[in-house]
Amino acid sequence: MKRCLLVVTLLNVVTFSYAQDWTWLYRKNFAAHNNTRKTHVFFGKDTVPLFTQLIFSWNVLRPKKGHFSFFVQVRDSQTKKWGQWHHMVDWGADIQKTYMSKSDGVSSYVHVRLELDDKKYADGFRIKIEAVNGASCDVIHNVSVALSHFGLFKPESCDFSSKKMRTVILQDVPAIAQFALDHDEKHRICSPISCAMMVRYMTGQVNNEDLPHFVAGVFDAGLSIYGSWPCNIAQAYESCNGAAHFFVRRLNSFVDIYKQLIAGTPVVVSVRGNLPGALKPFPHGHLMVVIGWDNENRQVVCHDPASEDHDMVLKNYAIEDFIKAWECSHRLAYLVEKTSVVSAKK
């Protein structure tokens, strides 16, 4: 049974708002029985807030043969013309690789994100998924598109007194130290280890023998790293066998993390730079799991995999230090949502 230590009046926290949103999420669920014979599926929106960056992630069961090719195009907000199709990723049984493409005069794709050119904005997007070499579209369940307008991003105040954010700490979230594992690349597997902690919490899986398989399953041959955002999301979904939905996005505020916590789900976040109390600085970025908020001490409670021992994973970071390090990564987060299947297992 998953447990949550919660001291909060829920009605006081569900109406939080922001002066101005700078990031948005769009999602599409696909009915498997409608896609069995299809070789292509699409998802698009042609009237969305202006954005300068797009991040795509997918909840798809890895096909037994072949793979899926993911493409994206965006619409120039000024000319209303659609740009070229950028090849984002090939993913499946025979390949897992992200790509980089040059600018078409409006946007370019850089392995894990689409970037608008300087002084360019988009107001629409289209996603195309192609089934290749025998892959079946009936395993495509859910895709997510996270849009952000970096011109609207502003640092956040750490004063949450008006938000009435009481202490909430999720219990029984597994603790896994990446440097305690027998892995040749232990110094760069914080992302899959953080995802594994989230998956284990959601499913109750505790088999350490599965960790090497999980880590191997996120490796991006395009970037030659284990920290590729969409590949981690895809592996998390596959490891849950579709029992929970995962997606990557940027958040508007720390309050968004708090909302996830009161809903009973941890959040994987990206931090960068110096974080007082951490094992070391993270100049190139680092992933960890937020499991709670300690209102009395004004601390964010985390499971930080950058530890030498599993018993040392639990860390408390001052809210000011945490937000500064998180904002250096522009509030990137991996989120999970419960489904009826997951709830039934609790």
N, C-alpha and C positions, 0 to 999 in steps of 0.2 A: 504494500500500500504506500503510495507516494504521500508524503506529508509536507505541509506548508505551515510554518510559524507565521501567523498573520495577525497583526494588531492594526485594524483599519476599519473605517466605516466606508463600505464600498460606494455608497451613494455620493460620497464626497470626492471621489477620484475619477469617476467615469466621464466627467464633463470638461476635463482639461482642454484648453485651446491655446493657440499660439498667435502671436502678433501677425505673423505671416509665414505660411508654409513655404518651404523651399524644396521639398522632395515628396514624391507621390508614388503609389504602387498600383499597378493594373494587373489583373490576373484573369486567366481563362481556364475553365474546366472543359475537358473533352469527354464525350460519351464514347466509350470504347466500341460499342456495337455499331456506331455510325462511321467508324474509321477503319474497320477491318480490311476493306478492299481499296482504301485510298493509298496513293503514293505521295501525296502532299497534304499538309494541313496549314491553315493560316490563322493569324490573330493580329488585329490591328485597331488603332484608334486614330481618327483624323481630326479630333478637336480635344486637345489636352493643353494644360498650362505650358508656357514656353519652358524649354529645358535645354541644358548644355551637355548633359551626360545621360547615357542609358546603360543600365545593367540588366542582363537577361539571365534567368535561371529556370531550370526545368525539373519537374517531378515525373520521371519516366522510368519504367522498369527496363533495365538493360535488355535489348533484344538478344535472342539466342543465336541469331546470325545477322550479319550485316551491321549497319549503323545508321544513325540519323545525321544529316547535315543541317545546321541551323544558320539562317540568314536574317539580316535586318536591313531595312532602309528607313530613312526619315524624311520628313517634308520640311523644306525651307520655309520658315514662318513668313518671310518677306515676299518671296517669289511664288509661293504655293506649289513649287515643283518638287517632285519626289527625286531623291538622290539614287545612286546605284545600290544594288544589293551587296552588302558586305558579308562575306563568308566568315561567320563567327567561330563555329566549332564543328568538328566531326566527333561523334560520340557513340559508342556501342560495343559490340562484341569483338570487333577487329581493330578498333582505333579509339584513342581519346586524345584529341589534339585541338588546341585553340590557335587562332590565326591573327595576323596583323595585316591591315590593308591601308594603302595610301589614301589621302584625301581625294574626294571627288569634287572638291570645291565647296563642299558644305560640311562633311563629316568624314571621320576615319575610324577604323576599329583597331583597338589595341588589346588583343588577347581576351580580356575579361570585361571590357567596357567600350561603348561607342562614345567618341568625343566630338562635339561640334567644333568647327574651326573658330578662330578668334573672331569675335564680334558677330558670330552666327548663332541663330536660335532655331530650334525645330518646334513644330506644334502638332506633329503627327508621327506615328510609327507603324511599321508593318513587320511582322515576324513570319517567316516561311520555314517550314520543317519538311525536309525531303527524306523519304525512306530509301535507303541505298542497299544494294546487294542482298535483298530478301528480307530486310527488316519490316516488321508489321506495325502499322500506325495504331493498332489497338492497345499498345502498351503506353501510349502517350496519355497521361492523365491530367496534368496541370502545368501551366507555364506562368512565369511572372516577369513583369517588366517594371523596373524601378527607374523613375525619371528624377533628375535633380537639376536645379538652376543654381549654379555655384555663385552667381552674382547676388543671390538673395541670402546666402549663408552668412550667419552672424554668430559670434561666440555667445554662449549661454551663461546667464547668471546662475550662481550656485545657491541662491536663496530660494528654497522651496517651501518656506513657512506658510505662504498663502495657499499652497496646494494640499495641505493637510496630509502629507505623505507619512503615514505611520510605518513602523518597522514591519518588514516582511522578509522572511528568509526561508527558502525552499530547503526542505530536509531530504536526505537520502540521494542527493545528486552525487554520482560516483566521482572519486578523485583519482586522476591519473597523471603521473609526472612523466613528461616526455624524456627527461634525462635519466630516468630509472629503467628505461626500456632497452632491450637488446636490439638496437636498430642502427645500421651504419649511418643513417642520416638523422639521428635523433635531434640534432641541433636545428633542423628546419621542418619539423612535423607538428608544430603547435596547432595549425589549422585542423588537420584530421583528428588529432587527439582531443581538441576542444569539441569537435563535432561528435566524436565517439562518446564523450561524457554526456552530451545532450541526448544522443540516441539511446544510450543505456538508461538514462532517466525516464525517457518516454516509453520505453519498451520493457524495462526490467532485465534486459540482457546483461550478463556479467562475465561472459567467457573471454578471458584475456587472450586466448589463442586466436580469437577473431581480429585482434588489433592489427597484426601484420597485413591481413587481407584488407582491412578497412583502409590502412595507410596506402597500400599499393593501389587501391581502387580509386584514389583521388589524384594520382599522378598525372600531370598535364605534360604530354610530350612536346607541345608547342612552346611552352615557357620553361620546360624542364624543372618544374617545381611541384611541391605538394600543397602549395597555398593558393592554387587557382580557385577563386570563389565559386563559380558555377559547378566545377567538378566536385567540390566538397559537398555542395547541396545535393547533387545527383547521387553521390554515394550514400549520403545520409538517408535519402528517400529509399534507395534500393535496400539498404540494410534494415529498414523498418518494413520492407515488403509492402510499401504503400499504406502503412497504418497511421502515418502522420504526414502532414505537408510541411515542406521546408522551402525557404526562399531567402535570397540575399537582397538587402536594400540599405539605403541610408535612412536615418531617422531624423525627425524634426527636433527632438529634445530628449534629455535623459528621462523625462516623464514617460516617453514611449516605452523605455525599458521597464519602468515601474509598472506600467499597465500590463506588460507581459508577466511580470512577477506575480501580481495579484491574480492573474488568470491561471497561475500555477505552472508557468513554463519558463525555463532559464533562457538566457540570451547570450549568444557568442558575439563578442565585439572585437574590433581591431583597434589597437592602440599603437602609438608611435612616439619615439623619443624617450625622455627620462620620466620614469614613474617612481617616485620615492617609495621605498619599501619593496620594490621588485628585485629579483635576483640580479638584474643588470639592465642597462639602457637598451632600447629597441629602436635603433636608428632606421632600420628597414621595415619596421612593423612587426606586430606580434598579435596572436589571437588568444583570448581567454574567455571563460564562461562567467557571466554575472549570475549569481544565485540569490542575491538579496540586497536589501537596503536597511542599514542600521541607522534609524533616525536619531537616536540618543547621541551617538558618537559621530554622526554625519559622515558615515563611511559606506562605501560600496563593497559588498561582500562578494568575493570572486573565488573561482577555482582556476588558479593560474598554473598551466602545465609546465611553465619554465621553472621547474623544481627538480631537485636531485632525488627526492623521496616522496612517495605517495602521501605520506603523513604531513608533508609540508606544502601541499597544494593549496590549502585554504588560506586566502589572503584577504585582508581588509585594507582598502585604499581610501584615503581622504577624498571626499567628493571633489574638491577643487583640483587635486592632482589627477584624479581619474578623468574628469571632464576635459582637462587640458590635453592629456595624452590621447583621449578618444577623438577629440576635435582635430587633432593633427592627422587623423585618418578620415576626417569629414564624416564622423558618426556612422561608419560602416558596421553592419550587424548581420548575423545569420539568425533568422527567426524560425520558429516551429509553431504549428497550431495543432491542437488536439483534434482527433476525429472520434467518432463513436466506437471505432475498433480499439483505439488506444484507451479510451475511458473504460471500456469493458474489461481491460486487463488490470486495472488498478484495484 
